[in-house]
Amino acid sequence: MQDAGGAPVGYILVDVVDDAAHIEQVSVAPDHQGRGLGRAAPVERAARWAASQGVGTLTLITFGDIPWNRLLDEHLGFRVLPDHEIGPGLGSGREVEAAQGSTRPHGWSCAGI
């Protein structure tokens, strides 16, 4: 992500997990937060990258028990994946977070477009 002058102000990390483009992290510099930079544009960029790699699905793991997370994710086109649609890579992502001390191991949701 760049500001109007082209200086970097954030980033998105995307990897391939379970044959889907998986958004690992979206970060925006603190002095640029609250301007919508971490919303649609990074997801659109991830979708373009995925298409260039021949991958048609985007996923992410988020705190499903925080209402605004789910609202934003749904606004961007994501949906909560039922357990039978969660592959081993996404499932282990939730387990890793719990092992690293997440206080919300049951609050994680996997979402996909």
C-alpha positions, -999 to +999 in steps of 0.1 A: +000+000+000+012+035-008+002+070+001-007+096-025+030+104-030+039+067-036+056+061-002+049+027+013+024+028+042+014-008+046+016-043+033-003-075+027+012-110+030-003-137+009+007-174+007-009-205-009-026-227+017-048-257+008-047-246-029-061-212-020-045-178-018-044-172+020-041-137+034-017-141+063-016-104+074-026-069+064-008-041+082-011-003+078+013+022+094-003+037+125-004+072+111-023+060+081-049+038+099-086+046+098-085+057+061-097+024+046-062+015+032-064-020+047-098-029+034-108-035-002-075-025-020-054-052-004-080-079-009-083-069-046-045-070-049-045-104-034-072-116-057-052-104-087-021-121-075-041-153-069-056-152-104-021-147-119-010-179-100-040-199-112-057-198-078-093-188-076-100-188-039-090-164-011-090-173+025-081-158+058-083-166+095-097-140+119-113-137+153-148-147+145-162-136+179-154-099+172-185-085+155-168-059+134-143-084+120-170-105+106-189-075+092-158-062+074-149-096+061-185-102+048-185-067+033-153-077+014-170-109+001-157-135+026-179-160+043-174-182+073-163-217+061-180-247+077-156-272+093-159-296+063-146-269+040-115-261+062-085-279+048-056-292+069-035-260+063-062-237+076-070-260+104-034-261+115-032-223+113-058-221+140-040-247+161-007-228+157-023-196+169-037-215+200-003-230+207+014-196+205-009-184+233-040-171+216-066-165+243-093-172+217-086-206+202-124-212+198-130-177+185-111-182+152-130-183+120-118-193+085-133-173+057-132-177+020-143-160-012 
